[in-house]
Every structure is written in C-alpha cells, then in structure tokens.
Amino acid sequence: MAQVDEPAADAPVVAFDFDGTLTIKDSFTAFLKWRAGPLRWWLGCLRLAPAALAYLFHRDRGRIKAAAVRVFLRGVPHDRLESDARRFAADHARRLLRPDAVATWKRWRERGARIVIVTASPDIVVAPFGRGLGAHLILGTQLSFDAQNRVLGAFSGPNCRGAEKVVRLHEVFGPDLRLAAAYGDTSGDTEMLAIADEAGFRVFKGRP
C-alpha cells in the first residue's frame, strides 16, 4: 500500500483501476521493457516462454506476473527500483495516461473525493504516477524483498485483482465501504465495480 496524500476523513471514496483504465496499455509490461532495454527484454522473453506456455492452461495472471518479476527484477535493490519507477513515470506519463480518464479524475478531485488507485500492477511501479495525479492512496500487488531489501522474485501477498481489490479496500476503509464511483476495464474489476454507486466499465477511450 502506497499512501501519497492525506485523505479527508469524511469524503466519498472513488476507485480507479490503473492499466487499461487510466492508461492505454499495461504499465508494468511497459516498465519492464523500458528498464531492460531491447536485448535484455527479448532474452528475458525467451526465459519466460515456459511460463507463458503454462499460462495457456492455468490462466492465472498472478503466476505469469510473478514469473516476469523473477526474470526481470530479482535482485534489484528497493531504492533502485523506486528510482527507476520515478524516471519511468516522468518519461511516460503523458504517453500512457488517457486524457478523458484524467479529466474524470480531476472532476472528482474538485468535488473533494478521496481517490484511490486499485491495481494488479506492483504498487512500487504505479506510485509515481499516483503522486503525479494526486492520488490519496495506491493499493497494488506488493513485491517481496529479502533482508538486504532486494527483490526476491515473488509477491508478499495475493495478486491485487478481482475479489482481492475489494479485500484491500475493506482493509483500509472498513467492511461497510460503498464507493461513490469505480472505474475499470476487465473482469478483474467486476467485484470492485459491484460496490460502487457509479460503475464505469470501459468508459474511457481517449488516447494521448
């Protein structure tokens, strides 16, 4: 969980999925590709081939994502990963963020809402985008780190997708939370949309 601003205690809560909702494509894949560079990216994809083949049978997005973390990020120090994420967001925010989604985000901010990003992507990668937007909180998949604070190549908890998004929201805001609005673009957002008064499914189409 990455907190980027202090929310107003009595304000309505609005939740945005990140990849495909606020952005035009998967930000974590784009981050890994950017960080690796062309040669390391393709070599890493070759190493991921068995996991990608297995995904065709188990269809577990958390497993394929964890495999990508092992291939591309294992051993990276926490501080280095944070620094890289900040540089990636600074370089790519304008190319990734949907203008109509950002406009809706700003309207909710003007109404004083507590705006939360709830994403299956690692929170450490999404956090700089959230800070740039002025998010109150970021709930995402959390990476595991070893005693030297280096990426282990696994998650410290469940993949933040589907019902887990609601679990994470309830942990922060309580079991009786009713969202003023929620926005998503895949079946992984269904449960989050179900607890919102205004449910926006694939409503953002804009491109930078």
N, C-alpha and C positions, 0 to 999 in steps of 0.2 A: 504494500500500500504506500503510495507516494502522495503526501499532502503538499500542495503548492500554494495554498491561501487559506485564511481563516474564515470559515463559513459563518453566516448569520444564523443563529440558533433556531429561529422560528421561520426561516424562509422555505418556500417549496423546493423540492429536490427534482432535478431534471437529469436524466442519464443518457449519455451518448455512447454508442459503440464507436470504435475508432476506425478500424480498417474496413474500407468499402463504404462507410457511412460518412465520417468526417474526411476520409481520404479517398483517392481514386483507385488505390490498389493496396495490397498488403505491405505495410510499412516495415515489418520485421524482415521479410524476404529482401526488400529493397535495401535495408540497412546491412544485412549480411553480405549482399552482393557488392555494395559500395565499400564496405570495410575490407573485404577480401581482395578486391581487385580482380581483373579478368582471369588471370591464370589460376590463382588460388580458388576462385569461385568455381571454375569448371573442374578442377581437380577435386574440390570438395563435393561437387555434384556427383562425380563418379563414385566417391566413397559412400554417398548417400543412396546409391542405386538399390542396394538390397533392402534398405528401409522403405524406399519408395515403392518397391515391388510388394513388400509385405503390406503396405498401406492399402493396396488394392483389395486385400482380403479382410483386414481387421477394421479399416475405415476409422481408426482412432487418430484424430488430428493431434492430440496431445503427444502421442508416441512419435509421430513423424517430426513434430516440432522439437521434442527433446533430442531426437537424433541429430537434427540440424544444429542444436546448441552444442552437442558433443563434438561434432565435426568442425564447426567454425569458431567456437568461443571457449572451449575447455582450456583452462589455464590462464585466461586473461584476467588481470587484476581488476578488482571492482572499480578503483579510481580511473583506470584506463578506459574501462567500458563506459563509465559515466561521461568521461571527456569525449570519447568518440560519439556517443549518443547526442551530446550537445552540438558537436560540429555537424553531425548529420542533419539534425533538425534545423540548424541555422542555414544550411545549404539547400535543404529540400522542402521546407515547409510551403513555400509559395508554389512549388511544382506538384505537391501532393494534396494539399487541402482543397476541398470543394468550396467554392465561393458561396453557394446557396446554403450549405450546411453551416459555414461560419457566420453568415448573416442571421440564421435562426439562432445560433449560439449567442450572438450579440444581443438579439432581442430579449432572450431570456435573462441575460445579464442585466440589461436595462430594467427589467422587472424585479430584480433583486433575488433571482433564484440561486440556489446552490447547485452548481453544475458539476457533474461527476462523469469522468470517462471510465467506462467499464469495458475492458478489452481482454481478449485472449493473448495478445502480444505481451512480451515481458514489460513490466511496468517501468523498468530502468531505461528502456529504449523509448517508450512513449512519453515519459515525464517531461523532457524538454519541450515537446510540442504542447503539452498541457500547460506548462508555465507560460509559454508564449500566448496561449489563448486566454489565460487567466482562470484555469480550472480550479475548483475548490479542492478536488480530490481525484486521484487516479487509482483505480482498482484494476490490477492486471495480474497476469501469471508471474509468479516470483521465482527467480533463479536461485539455485543453491550455491553457496560459496564455502570453500574449505577454511581451515584455521588460519591460512595466510591471506584470506579474503580473495581467492581466485575462483573463477567459475569452475564448478565441478562437472558440468555437463548434464545436469538434471534440474528438476523443479523442486522447490521446497514445499509445494502444496499442489492441489489439483489445477489442471488447465482451466483458466477462467473463461469458461464457455457454457452455454446452456443454463441448466439449473444452478451451476456454480456462481453465475453472475448474481442471481438473487440471494444466494447464501452470503456472498461477500457484502452486498448492500445491506442485508439484515444485520450482519455483524457490526456494521458502522452505525446504522440509523434505527435499528430495532426491528423486531418481528412484525410490527404493525405498519411498516412503511408502505405508503401509497405514493408513487411517483406522480408529479404533476404532468410529466411527459417523458417519453423514452423514444429513442431513435435507433434503428438497427437495419441490417440488410441481409441477414442469413437466418437459417433455422437455429443457429446458436444464440440468437437474441429473443427467441419466442417467449421464454419464461419471463424475461425482463420486461418485454412489451406488455405482458399479461397483467402486470401490477401497476400499469400507468393509466392515468385518466385520458391522456392523449398518446396514442400509439402510432408512431410514424415508421412504416416499413417501406424501405426503398423510396423514400420521398425526395431524396437529394440526387440530382442528376448532373449538376454543374461540373465543369472541368476548368482548371486554371487557364 
